[in-house]
Amino acid sequence: MTTRPLGAQISHMLKNRGVDVIFGIPGVHNQEMYRGIEEAGITHVLARHEQGAGFMADGYARASGKPGIAYVITGPGLCNIMTPMGQAYSDSVPVLVISSCLDETAARRGQLHQMLDQETAARTVCDWSYEARSATAVYELTDRALAEFAGARPRSKHIQVPIGTLEAQAPAAPPPPRPGMSRAAPPEMVDMVAEALNAAERPLLVLGGGCVDGADLWREVLQRTGAASFTTYAGKGIAAPDDPLFFGSYLELPDSADQIAKADLVLAVGTELAEVDLWRVDLGHKARFMRVDIDPSQLNSMPQTADGLLCDAAALAEGLLARDLRRSTGWQASDVAATRARWQAEVDMDAPGVLPVVQALQAVLPDETMIYSDMTTIAYAALQLWDMPRAGHWHHPFGFGTLGYAMPAAIGGAMARKGKPTLAIAGDYGFQYTVQELGAAVEMKLPLPIIVWDNGKLLAIENSMISAQIAPNSVIAHNPDFCALARAYGARAEAPETLEALQAAVLAAFEADGPTLIYVTPDLGLEKTS
């Protein structure tokens, strides 16, 4: 066929550019976008809510390294996916949302799904939002989005297409443009960093999510230079867990600043050093501070930055390893180990019952397990306590901090990694934001263990209210029987009473032909420590 309705051509174009899975919900306003999905050979995952579709696309993108694509309808569909769009923007995740829109909104009021300015509304939570009023515009904007995902800081984007334009006949999209982007690090920049590392006696590296693609390279840089390191939460798994000079992911503890102050060079690579990384204004450095990032807006965002280097993290690591690097001897492994033990005890005290559960799971999970967590007490503690063997295998809604992320994102991750283990960790309250997506996991027969941590309240909010001398209010909600609820959706459910039973339940869930809800309370971990 030389021409098809544009809605169908969009799916064919995406397939030709490597898209295999689309998440979304069909409606009368975007049904033309569904005309070509099966014909193009793309799998569609039917979400129960557009918020779930957006989180699935996010989870798919993080797991696959490819863009996550979502189809939604005009008006409420676009509004419902704006929270995931904001999350993907905050966490630098390549998510492309394609929605329909009304053909005309100025002269007519009261139309189905009408908004005053849908395009602008979406722009408040993503990198850009544009209306494409022709097939050419759709194709050009789509290729622009894909190119920016590959060559710049990836952030969510939105394209809306009028219903009449989706219905109109259109020629096929042109062939995909040939990639022509180089991420090589400028030699003078590599020399500057290498010289600084070689001159330091106690170099310290802070490695963020921008280093994930070059994790093996950065591990070798740490080994050759004798540098100590922290990783941000997004950078978990970049440093080897058994590296004796690895301080872990404890940056948010206040006295991490004391250790950072001991360094005579601090190099922060691929990280915003945002509020959710530090929970303080200053990193704590006293010596020369160098920033490396592909986003120029981040290079001088921290006080007392000596050098801001616009560069790809993996390219810089590769360049450094081609230089002669001197191994420093200023850091002592025994001091790092003692500091880590003290921090672990502090987190264990603040989140009773989490550490034994974390240790039990770490002991049995395959190294390739990918974890998606929600905004919940167990995740807040585990992000610090749990050293990951591989980079890019723990995903959390960091900056935007939305509830309801874990399970639908894990569904997207499981779709991207069929045959490989994926695990979701959610709290009792946040899980109920997107509980309906259990239906999608059942339909797709995903072997997905979903740990629901039930402490019976919004514990972090309660603690915050108490510290602010506010009488806790509305922090306890009536919970359902989670296991019965899961079974009602056709999922499996387990409520292990020992840590050994928890381990067995998770491993069995990886082999099941559908999702398994695993109900856990803090008592499970507290019994181990009592």
C-alpha positions in Angstrom: 0.0 0.0 0.0 1.4 3.4 -1.0 -1.0 5.2 1.3 -2.8 4.4 4.6 -4.7 6.5 7.1 -2.0 8.5 9.0 -2.9 6.7 12.3 -1.8 3.4 10.8 1.3 4.9 9.2 2.5 6.1 12.6 2.7 2.5 13.9 4.5 1.4 10.8 6.9 4.2 11.1 7.6 3.3 14.8 8.1 -0.3 13.9 10.6 0.6 11.2 12.5 2.5 13.8 12.8 -0.4 16.2 9.6 -0.1 18.3 8.2 -3.5 19.3 5.8 -2.6 22.2 3.3 0.2 22.7 1.4 0.8 25.9 -2.0 2.6 26.0 -5.7 2.6 25.9 -7.8 2.9 22.7 -10.8 5.3 22.5 -13.0 6.8 19.9 -10.6 9.8 19.5 -7.4 7.8 19.0 -8.8 4.6 17.4 -7.1 5.4 14.1 -3.7 5.0 15.8 -4.8 1.4 16.5 -5.5 0.6 12.9 -1.9 -0.3 12.1 -0.5 -1.8 15.3 -1.1 -5.5 14.6 -0.4 -5.0 10.9 3.0 -3.5 11.8 3.8 -6.4 14.1 3.8 -4.4 17.3 2.6 -5.8 20.6 0.2 -3.6 22.4 -0.2 -3.7 26.2 -3.7 -2.6 27.4 -3.4 -0.5 30.5 -6.3 0.0 32.9 -5.5 3.7 33.3 -3.3 6.0 31.3 -1.2 6.6 34.3 -0.4 2.9 34.2 0.4 3.1 30.5 2.9 5.9 31.1 4.7 4.1 33.9 4.8 0.9 31.8 6.4 2.9 29.0 8.9 4.4 31.5 9.7 0.9 32.9 10.1 -0.5 29.4 12.5 2.3 28.4 14.7 1.9 31.5 14.9 -1.9 31.0 15.4 -1.9 27.2 17.4 1.3 26.6 14.9 2.0 23.8 12.2 4.7 23.9 8.9 3.8 25.7 5.9 4.7 23.6 2.3 5.3 24.8 -0.9 6.0 22.9 -3.6 8.0 24.7 -6.8 9.8 23.8 -7.6 13.5 23.8 -8.3 15.4 27.1 -8.5 13.1 30.1 -6.3 10.5 28.5 -3.5 13.0 28.1 -4.2 14.5 31.6 -4.0 11.0 33.2 -0.6 10.3 31.7 0.9 13.6 32.7 2.2 12.3 36.0 4.3 9.6 34.3 5.5 12.2 31.8 6.7 14.3 34.7 8.4 11.3 36.3 10.2 10.4 33.0 11.2 14.0 32.6 12.6 14.2 36.1 14.5 10.9 35.8 15.8 11.4 32.2 13.8 8.5 30.7 13.0 8.5 26.9 9.2 8.3 26.9 7.2 9.5 23.8 3.5 10.1 24.3 1.4 10.3 21.2 -2.2 11.6 21.7 -5.1 12.6 19.5 -6.5 16.1 19.8 -9.6 17.9 18.6 -9.5 19.4 15.1 -10.8 22.7 16.3 -11.3 24.2 19.7 -11.6 28.0 19.3 -15.1 28.2 17.8 -16.7 25.2 19.3 -17.2 24.5 23.0 -18.6 21.5 24.8 -16.9 18.9 22.6 -16.1 15.5 24.0 -12.8 15.5 25.9 -12.2 19.2 25.2 -9.5 21.1 27.0 -8.6 24.8 26.8 -5.0 24.1 25.7 -4.0 20.5 25.7 -0.6 21.1 24.0 0.5 23.6 26.6 -0.8 21.5 29.5 1.5 18.6 28.4 4.4 21.0 28.0 4.4 21.7 31.7 5.7 18.2 32.5 7.8 17.2 29.5 10.7 18.4 27.4 8.4 19.6 24.6 4.9 19.2 23.4 3.8 20.0 19.8 0.7 19.6 17.6 1.4 17.9 14.3 -1.1 19.0 11.7 0.2 17.0 8.7 1.8 13.6 8.1 5.1 15.4 7.4 5.0 17.1 10.7 4.2 13.8 12.5 7.2 12.1 10.9 9.6 14.9 11.4 8.6 15.4 15.1 8.8 11.7 15.8 12.3 11.4 14.3 13.3 14.5 16.2 12.2 12.9 19.4 14.1 9.7 18.7 17.2 11.6 17.7 17.1 13.7 20.9 16.6 10.5 23.0 19.8 9.1 21.5 22.0 12.1 21.4 21.0 14.4 24.3 19.7 14.1 27.8 16.6 11.9 27.2 13.4 13.3 28.6 9.7 12.7 27.9 8.1 14.4 24.9 4.5 14.7 23.5 3.1 14.8 20.0 -0.6 15.4 19.5 -2.4 14.9 16.2 -5.9 16.2 15.2 -8.4 13.4 14.8 -9.1 14.4 11.2 -5.4 14.3 10.4 -5.2 10.8 11.8 -8.1 9.7 9.6 -6.7 11.2 6.4 -4.8 9.1 3.9 -1.0 9.7 4.1 2.1 8.3 2.4 4.5 6.1 4.3 7.1 7.7 6.5 10.5 8.2 4.9 13.3 5.7 5.8 14.9 6.4 9.2 17.8 8.8 9.1 21.2 7.4 9.4 22.8 7.9 12.8 25.6 10.4 12.6 26.3 11.4 16.2 29.7 11.0 17.9 30.0 11.0 21.7 33.8 11.0 21.8 35.3 13.0 24.6 37.6 15.9 23.6 41.2 14.9 24.3 42.0 18.1 26.2 39.0 17.4 28.5 40.3 13.9 29.2 43.8 15.2 29.8 42.4 17.7 32.4 40.6 15.0 34.3 43.5 12.5 34.1 45.9 15.1 35.4 43.6 16.0 38.3 43.2 12.4 39.3 47.0 11.7 39.1 47.7 14.7 41.3 45.3 13.7 44.0 46.0 11.6 47.0 42.4 11.1 48.0 40.3 11.4 44.9 36.6 10.7 45.3 34.1 9.9 42.5 30.4 10.5 42.8 28.8 8.4 40.0 25.2 8.9 38.9 22.7 7.5 36.4 24.5 9.0 33.5 27.4 6.5 34.1 25.2 3.4 33.7 26.1 2.8 30.1 29.8 2.9 30.9 29.6 1.1 34.3 32.3 -1.4 33.5 34.6 1.4 32.3 34.1 3.4 35.5 34.7 0.3 37.7 38.1 0.0 36.0 38.8 3.7 36.5 38.1 3.3 40.2 40.4 0.3 40.4 43.3 1.9 38.5 43.1 5.2 40.3 42.5 4.0 43.9 39.7 6.5 44.1 36.9 6.2 46.7 33.4 6.4 45.5 29.8 7.0 46.2 26.9 6.2 43.8 23.6 8.1 43.7 20.5 6.0 43.8 20.2 6.1 40.0 23.8 5.0 39.8 23.4 1.9 42.0 25.5 -0.9 40.6 28.1 1.2 38.8 30.7 0.6 41.6 31.4 -3.0 42.4 29.8 -4.0 45.7 33.1 -5.6 46.8 35.2 -2.6 46.0 36.9 -1.9 49.4 36.8 1.9 48.7 33.1 2.1 47.8 31.1 4.1 50.4 27.8 2.9 48.9 24.7 4.9 48.2 24.5 6.7 51.5 24.8 10.2 50.2 21.6 11.4 51.9 23.0 10.7 55.3 24.2 14.0 56.8 27.7 12.8 57.8 28.5 11.6 54.3 29.6 15.2 53.9 32.3 14.5 56.5 33.8 11.8 54.3 33.5 13.9 51.1 35.3 16.7 52.9 38.3 14.4 53.3 38.9 14.2 49.6 41.4 16.4 47.9 39.5 16.0 44.5 35.9 15.3 44.0 34.7 14.3 40.5 30.9 14.1 40.0 29.9 12.4 36.8 26.5 12.0 35.3 24.5 13.2 38.2 22.3 16.2 39.1 23.2 16.0 42.7 19.6 16.9 43.2 17.7 17.4 46.4 16.6 13.7 46.4 20.3 12.6 46.1 21.5 14.7 49.1 18.7 16.3 51.0 21.1 19.2 51.7 22.3 22.1 49.7 26.1 21.4 49.7 27.8 18.2 48.8 30.4 18.7 51.5 33.5 19.1 49.4 36.4 21.3 50.5 38.8 20.6 47.6 38.6 21.0 43.8 35.2 20.0 42.5 34.7 18.9 38.9 31.3 18.2 37.2 30.9 16.1 34.1 27.5 15.9 32.4 25.8 16.0 29.0 23.3 18.6 30.2 25.0 22.0 30.3 22.5 23.3 32.8 24.0 20.9 35.4 27.6 21.9 35.1 27.5 24.8 37.6 24.4 23.9 39.6 26.4 23.1 42.7 28.3 25.8 44.8 32.1 25.9 44.5 32.3 24.1 41.2 35.8 24.5 39.8 35.3 22.8 36.4 32.1 22.1 34.5 32.8 19.6 31.6 30.2 19.0 28.9 30.9 15.4 28.0 29.4 11.9 27.8 30.3 9.8 30.9 31.2 6.6 29.1 33.3 8.5 26.5 35.2 10.2 29.3 35.9 6.9 31.1 37.1 5.3 27.9 39.4 8.2 27.3 40.8 8.1 30.9 41.6 4.4 30.5 43.7 5.2 27.4 45.9 7.4 29.6 48.5 6.6 32.2 46.7 6.7 35.5 48.5 6.8 38.8 47.0 4.8 41.7 46.6 6.9 44.8 47.0 5.5 48.3 45.3 8.1 50.5 42.1 6.1 51.3 42.1 3.2 53.7 39.7 0.3 53.2 39.3 -0.3 56.9 38.0 3.3 57.4 35.6 2.9 54.5 34.3 -0.4 55.9 33.8 1.0 59.4 32.0 4.0 58.0 29.7 1.8 56.0 28.9 -0.4 59.0 28.0 2.6 61.0 25.7 3.9 58.3 24.0 0.5 57.8 23.3 0.4 61.5 21.8 3.9 61.4 19.5 3.0 58.5 18.5 -0.2 60.2 17.5 1.7 63.3 15.5 4.2 61.4 13.6 1.5 59.4 13.1 -1.5 61.7 12.6 -4.8 59.9 13.9 -3.8 56.5 17.5 -5.0 56.7 16.8 -8.7 57.3 14.3 -8.7 54.4 16.9 -7.0 52.2 19.6 -9.5 53.2 17.2 -12.4 52.6 16.3 -11.2 49.1 19.9 -10.4 48.2 20.9 -13.9 49.1 18.7 -15.6 46.5 18.0 -13.1 43.7 19.8 -13.8 40.5 22.4 -11.1 39.7 20.4 -10.1 36.6 17.2 -9.3 38.5 15.8 -5.9 37.7 14.0 -4.1 40.5 11.3 -1.4 40.4 10.4 0.2 43.7 7.8 2.7 44.8 7.7 5.6 47.3 7.6 3.4 50.4 9.6 2.9 53.6 11.1 -0.4 52.5 12.5 1.2 49.3 13.8 4.3 51.1 15.9 2.1 53.3 16.8 -0.5 50.7 18.1 2.1 48.3 20.8 2.7 50.8 21.3 -0.9 52.2 21.2 -2.9 49.0 24.3 -2.9 46.8 23.4 -4.0 43.3 25.8 -6.2 41.3 24.8 -4.6 38.0 24.2 -1.0 37.0 20.8 0.1 35.6 19.0 -2.7 37.5 17.2 -0.7 40.2 14.6 1.8 39.1 12.8 4.2 41.4 10.6 7.4 40.9 13.2 9.8 42.2 12.7 13.4 41.3 9.0 13.7 40.7 8.4 11.1 43.5 5.1 9.7 42.4 3.2 6.9 44.1 2.0 3.9 42.2 5.1 3.6 40.0 6.5 0.2 40.9 4.1 -2.4 39.5 3.2 -0.8 36.1 6.9 0.1 35.5 7.9 -3.4 36.4 5.3 -4.6 33.8 7.0 -2.5 31.2 10.4 -3.8 32.3 9.2 -7.4 32.2 7.9 -6.9 28.7 11.3 -5.6 27.7 13.2 -8.5 29.3 11.1 -11.6 28.7 12.8 -14.6 30.3 14.8 -12.5 32.7 13.8 -11.9 36.4 12.0 -8.6 37.2 10.8 -7.7 40.7 8.4 -5.0 42.0 8.5 -3.5 45.5 5.6 -1.4 46.6 4.0 0.0 49.8 0.5 -0.8 50.9 -0.7 2.7 50.1 1.2 3.4 46.8 0.3 0.0 45.5 -3.4 1.0 45.5 -2.7 3.9 43.1 -2.2 1.5 40.2 -3.5 -1.9 41.6 -5.7 -2.3 38.6 -2.7 -2.9 36.4 -2.6 -6.4 37.9 -5.0 -7.1 35.1 -2.5 -6.2 32.5 0.2 -8.4 34.1 -2.2 -11.3 34.2 -3.2 -10.8 30.5 0.5 -10.7 29.4 1.3 -13.8 31.7 4.2 -12.1 33.2 6.2 -14.0 35.9 6.4 -10.9 38.1 6.8 -11.1 41.9 5.2 -8.0 43.5 6.2 -7.5 47.1 3.7 -5.3 49.0 5.1 -4.0 52.2 2.3 -3.2 54.6 3.1 -1.2 57.6 -0.5 -0.1 58.0 0.1 3.6 57.5 1.8 6.4 55.7 4.8 6.0 58.0 7.2 8.5 56.3 4.4 11.1 56.4 3.6 10.3 60.0 7.2 10.7 61.0 7.5 14.0 59.1 4.4 15.4 60.9 5.7 14.4 64.3 9.1 16.0 63.6 7.3 19.2 62.6 5.2 19.0 65.8 2.0 18.3 63.8 -0.4 15.8 65.3 -0.5 13.0 62.7 -3.6 13.2 60.6 -4.9 11.0 57.8 -1.9 8.8 57.8 -3.9 5.5 58.4 -6.2 4.1 55.7 -8.3 1.0 55.7 -6.5 -1.6 53.6 -8.1 -4.4 51.6 -7.1 -8.1 51.9 -4.3 -7.7 49.4 -4.0 -11.5 48.7 -7.7 -11.8 48.1 -7.6 -8.8 45.8 -4.7 -10.2 43.8 -6.5 -13.5 43.4 -9.6 -11.7 42.2 -7.6 -10.4 39.3 -6.4 -13.9 38.5 -2.9 -13.4 40.0 -1.3 -15.6 42.6 -0.8 -14.5 46.2 1.5 -15.5 49.0 1.9 -14.2 52.6 5.2 -15.8 53.8 5.6 -16.0 57.6 9.4 -16.5 57.6 12.3 -15.1 55.6 12.9 -18.5 54.1 9.3 -18.6 52.9 9.8 -15.2 51.4 12.8 -16.4 49.5 10.9 -19.4 48.2 7.9 -17.3 47.2 10.0 -14.9 45.2 11.9 -17.7 43.4 8.6 -19.5 42.6 7.1 -16.3 41.3 9.9 -16.0 38.7 8.8 -19.4 37.3 5.1 -18.8 37.3 2.9 -18.1 34.3 1.5 -14.8 35.7 2.2 -12.3 38.5 2.4 -13.2 42.2 1.6 -10.7 45.0 3.8 -11.4 48.0 2.4 -9.8 51.1 5.0 -8.7 53.7 4.8 -6.8 57.0 7.7 -5.3 59.0 7.1 -8.1 61.6 8.8 -10.5 59.2 12.1 -8.7 59.5 11.6 -7.8 63.2 11.2 -11.5 64.2 14.7 -12.1 62.8 16.2 -9.4 65.0 14.3 -10.1 68.2 
